[in-house]
């Protein structure tokens, strides 16, 4: 494989800007894949897959969409402009059946065609009910899987209520149908609301950040396809900087490999990784850049906003990536070489949670036990790369 062939293949094996759509390139998530598969195999069971942004929920949904030979699947990406009818019309339009019909007579002619399930919905109404969806699906004998991705973008409460009613009615009356709801949320209730009647028929699957081993498998698989190798210390650094997000692993591995390929090398070394860090900063999402700038800009001379954000990115966190003001005292000293009081940090943290600072951080917990975390996970990555390049931290 020559240089141009490797560069062309690079964009396929490492995909930081788009979810994975190929089973050959999908790595990790064995537990979640098994949980979703078990739910689909159980009659009347439905699934809610939830977690924070960037952990690979859409990639897993894509794999579910193409994984089952005996299941007809339909995947819809929701948006805030859609109501209940819009979403189901889009979903049902992707389920199509071929039919044949013979005319009567001695010279009967067989007619063939394709019919879409959305054509069986009432077409004279501005809105439909869960009963209308049930009426269509309970007549279908095939196994059906409906995937509703980015469900969090639906903000209309009535639409969420009708979805809950539909899940309940399909569980009772169309056991061959599975609904998989996918979205950004801390809990199922935040995604679809509180519906106690759904506890029996919904399997809740939280999508955590990837383990180090899963991120390592992304790098190993991609480089195997490219017929390349990598120093173990570079793999370690990529994984640690990724913070559990597969997007970052794809991004860092891609630019590290790109630099090596352009130099005609078949092994990624530390120098390639350093160059990749700079490339990633140049190519980081503009939303993140704007948010960081808005959070740190000031018209009153020197401030501690940038140093506090840097302390947040270096702070020890719990399993939910949250931290306290006390957790920032040590990293702040590492950055500035000076001690800071908890009260001063609390002031800056509160400001960073305000709209004025683009809500860069969000508060978690009660007033007596307030913790903080980044609203945009990319900010932590962006700031850590700045730490490496600007503050020369190894």
C-alpha positions in Angstrom: 0.0 0.0 0.0 1.6 3.3 -1.1 1.3 6.7 0.5 -1.7 7.9 -1.5 -3.6 4.7 -0.8 -3.0 5.0 2.9 -4.1 8.6 3.0 -7.3 7.8 1.1 -8.0 4.9 3.5 -7.2 7.0 6.6 -10.5 9.0 6.4 -12.4 5.7 6.5 -10.7 3.9 9.4 -10.6 7.0 11.6 -13.8 9.0 11.6 -13.8 11.8 14.1 -16.4 13.9 12.4 -19.1 11.3 11.7 -20.5 8.3 13.6 -19.3 4.8 12.6 -21.5 3.0 10.1 -19.5 -0.1 9.4 -19.4 -3.2 11.6 -15.8 -3.8 10.5 -14.7 -0.5 12.1 -16.9 -0.6 15.2 -14.9 -1.4 18.3 -15.9 -2.0 21.9 -19.3 -1.6 23.6 -19.7 -5.4 23.9 -21.9 -5.0 27.0 -24.2 -2.4 25.5 -24.4 -4.3 22.2 -25.4 -7.4 24.1 -28.0 -5.5 26.2 -29.7 -4.0 23.2 -29.7 -7.3 21.3 -31.2 -9.1 24.3 -34.0 -6.5 24.5 -34.7 -6.7 20.8 -35.0 -10.5 21.1 -37.5 -10.2 24.0 -41.1 -9.8 22.8 -42.7 -6.5 24.0 -39.4 -5.1 25.3 -38.2 -1.6 24.2 -34.9 0.2 24.9 -33.7 3.7 25.9 -30.0 4.2 25.3 -28.8 7.4 27.0 -25.6 9.1 28.1 -23.5 12.3 27.6 -22.6 13.8 24.2 -19.8 12.1 22.2 -19.7 8.7 23.8 -20.7 6.8 20.6 -24.5 6.4 21.0 -25.2 7.1 17.4 -22.5 4.8 16.2 -24.0 2.0 18.2 -27.5 2.9 16.9 -26.0 2.7 13.3 -24.7 -0.8 14.0 -28.1 -1.9 15.4 -29.7 -0.6 12.2 -27.7 -3.0 10.1 -27.1 -6.0 12.4 -30.2 -8.1 12.2 -30.9 -10.3 9.2 -34.5 -11.1 10.1 -35.5 -7.7 11.4 -36.7 -4.8 9.3 -35.2 -1.6 10.8 -35.9 2.1 10.4 -33.6 4.8 11.9 -34.7 8.4 12.2 -32.7 11.3 13.4 -35.1 13.5 15.3 -35.1 17.3 15.4 -36.9 20.0 17.4 -39.2 21.0 14.5 -40.9 17.6 14.4 -44.0 16.6 16.2 -45.3 13.1 16.9 -46.8 12.7 13.4 -43.7 13.9 11.6 -41.4 11.5 13.4 -43.6 8.5 12.8 -44.3 9.3 9.2 -40.5 9.5 8.7 -40.0 6.2 10.5 -42.8 4.3 8.8 -41.8 5.5 5.3 -38.6 3.5 5.6 -40.4 0.2 6.1 -41.4 -1.0 2.7 -43.0 -4.2 1.4 -43.1 -5.7 -2.0 -46.5 -7.0 -3.1 -47.9 -8.8 -6.2 -51.5 -8.8 -7.3 -53.1 -10.8 -10.2 -56.0 -9.5 -12.2 -59.1 -11.6 -12.9 -59.6 -13.3 -16.3 -58.1 -15.8 -18.7 -55.2 -13.5 -19.4 -54.5 -12.4 -15.9 -51.6 -10.0 -15.4 -49.6 -10.0 -12.3 -48.9 -6.5 -10.9 -46.0 -5.9 -8.6 -45.3 -2.9 -6.5 -43.9 -1.5 -3.2 -46.0 -0.2 -0.3 -44.7 2.0 2.6 -46.2 1.7 6.1 -46.7 5.4 6.5 -49.4 5.3 3.8 -51.6 3.5 6.3 -51.6 6.4 8.7 -54.6 8.8 8.7 -53.7 11.4 6.1 -56.5 13.9 6.8 -55.3 14.8 10.3 -52.7 17.3 11.5 -51.8 15.1 14.3 -52.1 11.3 15.1 -52.3 9.3 18.3 -50.5 6.3 19.7 -53.6 4.2 18.7 -53.0 5.2 15.0 -49.5 3.9 15.1 -50.6 0.7 16.9 -53.3 0.2 14.2 -50.6 0.1 11.5 -48.0 -2.0 13.3 -50.2 -4.6 14.9 -51.1 -5.9 11.5 -47.5 -6.5 10.5 -46.1 -10.0 11.2 -42.4 -9.2 10.5 -40.0 -8.2 13.3 -39.6 -4.4 13.2 -37.0 -2.2 14.9 -37.5 1.6 15.0 -34.5 3.7 16.1 -35.1 7.3 17.1 -31.8 9.0 17.4 -31.1 12.4 19.0 -34.5 12.1 20.8 -33.3 14.8 23.3 -33.9 17.4 20.6 -37.7 16.9 20.9 -38.7 19.4 23.5 -42.5 19.2 23.0 -43.9 17.5 26.1 -47.0 16.3 24.3 -44.9 14.4 21.7 -43.0 12.7 24.6 -46.2 11.7 26.2 -47.5 10.2 23.0 -44.3 8.3 22.6 -44.6 6.9 26.1 -48.2 5.8 25.3 -47.1 4.2 22.0 -44.4 2.2 23.7 -46.9 0.9 26.3 -49.5 0.0 23.6 -47.0 -1.7 21.3 -45.6 -3.7 24.2 -49.1 -5.0 24.9 -50.4 -5.4 21.4 -47.5 -5.6 18.9 -44.8 -7.7 20.6 -42.8 -8.1 17.4 -42.0 -4.3 17.3 -39.1 -2.8 19.2 -38.5 0.9 19.8 -35.0 2.1 20.5 -34.8 5.6 21.8 -31.3 7.2 21.7 -30.3 10.6 23.2 -28.2 12.8 25.4 -29.4 12.6 29.0 -28.3 11.9 32.6 -31.3 9.6 33.1 -34.2 8.1 31.2 -36.6 10.5 32.9 -34.7 13.4 31.5 -35.0 12.0 28.0 -38.7 10.7 27.8 -40.2 12.0 31.1 -41.4 10.2 34.1 -43.8 7.4 33.1 -44.0 4.7 35.8 -46.2 2.5 33.5 -43.2 2.0 31.2 -40.9 0.4 33.8 -42.0 -3.1 32.9 -41.5 -2.7 29.1 -38.4 -0.4 28.9 -34.8 -1.5 29.3 -32.6 1.4 30.4 -29.1 1.3 29.0 -26.6 3.9 30.1 -23.8 4.5 27.6 -20.7 5.3 29.7 -17.5 6.8 28.4 -15.2 4.2 26.8 -12.7 2.3 28.8 -9.0 2.6 28.1 -9.1 -0.9 26.6 -11.9 0.0 24.2 -10.1 3.1 23.0 -6.9 1.2 22.5 -8.9 -1.3 20.3 -10.0 1.6 18.1 -6.3 2.6 17.5 -5.2 -1.0 17.0 -8.0 -1.8 14.5 -7.5 1.3 12.4 -3.7 0.9 12.2 -4.1 -2.8 11.4 -6.1 -1.8 8.3 -3.5 0.8 7.4 -0.7 -1.7 7.9 1.0 0.6 10.4 2.4 0.3 14.0 2.5 2.7 16.9 4.8 3.2 19.9 3.1 2.0 23.1 3.7 5.3 24.9 1.9 7.2 22.1 -1.1 4.9 22.4 -1.1 5.6 26.1 -1.0 9.4 25.6 -3.8 9.3 23.0 -6.0 7.2 25.3 -5.4 9.4 28.3 -6.1 12.6 26.4 -9.3 11.1 25.0 -11.0 11.2 28.4 -13.2 8.2 27.4 -14.6 9.8 24.2 -14.0 7.8 21.1 -14.3 10.9 18.9 -11.0 12.2 20.4 -9.3 8.9 19.9 -10.3 8.9 16.2 -9.1 12.5 15.9 -5.7 12.1 17.6 -5.0 8.8 15.9 -6.0 10.1 12.5 -3.7 13.2 12.7 -0.8 11.1 14.2 -1.1 8.6 11.4 -1.4 11.3 8.8 1.8 12.9 9.8 3.6 9.5 9.8 2.2 8.6 6.4 3.2 12.0 4.9 6.8 11.3 6.2 6.8 7.9 4.6 6.9 6.2 8.0 5.0 3.0 8.9 5.3 3.6 12.7 3.8 6.4 14.7 6.2 7.9 17.2 6.1 10.7 19.8 7.0 13.4 17.3 4.0 12.5 15.1 1.8 12.7 18.2 3.0 16.2 19.1 2.3 17.4 15.5 -1.1 15.8 15.8 -1.9 17.8 18.9 -1.3 21.1 17.1 -3.4 19.9 14.1 -6.2 19.0 16.4 -6.2 22.4 18.0 -6.4 24.0 14.6 -9.3 21.8 13.6 -11.3 21.7 16.8 -15.0 22.5 16.6 -15.7 26.2 16.2 -18.5 26.0 18.8 -15.9 25.0 21.3 -13.5 27.8 20.4 -16.3 30.3 20.6 -17.5 29.0 24.0 -13.9 29.1 25.4 -13.3 32.6 24.2 -16.6 33.8 25.6 -15.8 32.2 28.9 -12.3 33.7 29.3 -12.6 37.1 27.7 -12.6 40.1 30.0 -12.4 43.9 29.7 -11.1 44.5 33.2 -7.5 43.5 32.9 -6.1 40.2 34.2 -8.5 37.6 35.4 -8.3 34.0 36.6 -10.9 32.6 34.2 -8.4 30.8 31.9 -6.5 29.4 34.9 -9.6 28.2 36.6 -10.8 26.5 33.5 -7.3 24.9 33.2 -7.6 23.8 36.8 -11.0 22.2 36.0 -9.5 20.3 33.1 -6.8 18.9 35.4 -8.9 18.2 38.4 -9.6 14.8 39.7 -13.2 13.8 39.0 -15.8 11.2 40.0 -17.4 8.7 37.6 -19.7 11.4 36.3 -16.8 13.7 35.5 -17.8 16.2 38.3 -15.5 18.0 40.7 -15.7 20.4 43.6 -14.1 23.7 44.3 -11.6 22.0 46.6 -10.5 19.7 43.8 -9.1 22.8 42.0 -6.8 24.1 44.6 -3.9 21.7 43.8 -4.1 22.0 39.9 -4.4 25.8 40.2 -1.1 25.8 42.2 0.5 23.6 39.5 -0.6 26.1 36.8 0.1 29.4 38.5 2.6 28.4 41.2 0.5 30.2 43.8 -2.1 29.2 46.4 -5.7 30.2 46.0 -8.6 30.2 48.4 -11.7 28.1 48.0 -13.9 31.2 48.1 -12.1 32.7 45.2 -12.5 29.5 43.1 -16.2 29.3 44.0 -16.7 32.8 42.7 -15.2 32.0 39.3 -17.0 28.6 39.1 -20.3 30.4 39.6 -19.5 32.9 36.9 -18.6 30.1 34.5 -22.0 28.6 35.1 -23.7 31.8 34.0 -25.1 32.7 30.5 -22.6 35.5 30.5 -19.8 32.9 30.3 -21.8 30.7 27.9 -22.6 28.3 30.7 -19.2 26.6 30.2 -19.8 24.7 33.4 -22.9 23.3 34.9 -23.8 22.7 38.6 -24.7 19.2 39.8 -26.1 18.4 43.2 -27.7 20.3 46.1 -26.6 23.6 47.6 -24.8 21.7 50.4 -22.9 19.4 48.0 -22.5 21.3 44.8 -20.2 19.8 42.2 -19.4 21.1 38.7 -18.6 19.6 35.3 -18.0 20.9 31.7 -21.1 21.6 29.7 -19.1 20.8 26.5 -16.9 17.8 27.0 -14.7 19.1 24.2 -13.7 22.0 26.3 -11.8 19.8 28.7 -10.0 18.2 25.7 -9.4 21.6 24.1 -7.9 23.0 27.3 -5.7 20.0 27.9 -4.2 20.3 24.5 -3.5 24.0 25.3 -1.9 22.9 28.5 0.5 20.6 26.6 1.3 23.1 23.8 1.2 26.5 25.6 2.3 25.6 29.2 4.8 22.9 28.1 3.4 20.3 30.5 4.4 16.7 29.8 
